[in-house]
Amino acid sequence: MYPEEVRAEAVEAVRLGFSLAEAAELVGCSKSTVGAWVLAAGAGRPGRGGAVHLPYDTKVGLVARYKAGERAADLGRGAGVTGCAVTNWARRLREEGVLSLMAGDEIRAAAPEPAGPPSELEGLRRRCGELELENAILRGTVDILKKTPAPTPRT
């Protein structure tokens, strides 16, 4: 079995913010063994509190610092979340895009106001302008009127 000093060192490392894997590597044993020692010491598992919801800007800032080389565990501890949360946000941002880090109210706040539907006349004018038909229709109407004489009243 492992000496008491090794157990104490692993438990203290977890209390200081090391992950179970990091503490296990530090003392030279398995992650599950360190987890059992931490539970036996009454230290609980690190970062197992209630859900913490951070704003989008904070998440993106943490991910940028993580990509710049800072440890996820240190960043997470400073923000009140786990290091796994920071690495998960980095993965989601890379694979799924920015909307995956936003809450519903943040998405609604960032979305532009929907424009009202155009009136029927505005829609027709816009469509004619798009198809460049306005002048062609006017020219065609004028040509038809020039060629067709007005009916003369019969007496």
Secondary structure, 3 states (H helix, E strand, C coil): CCCHHHHHHHHHHHHCCCCHHHHHHHHCCCHHHHHHHHHHCCCCCCCCCCCCCCCHHHHHHHHHHHHCCCCHHHHHHHHCCCHHHHHHHHHHHHHHCHHHHCCHHHHHHHCCCCCCCCCHHHHHHHHHHHHCCHHHHHHHHHHHHHHCCCCCCCC
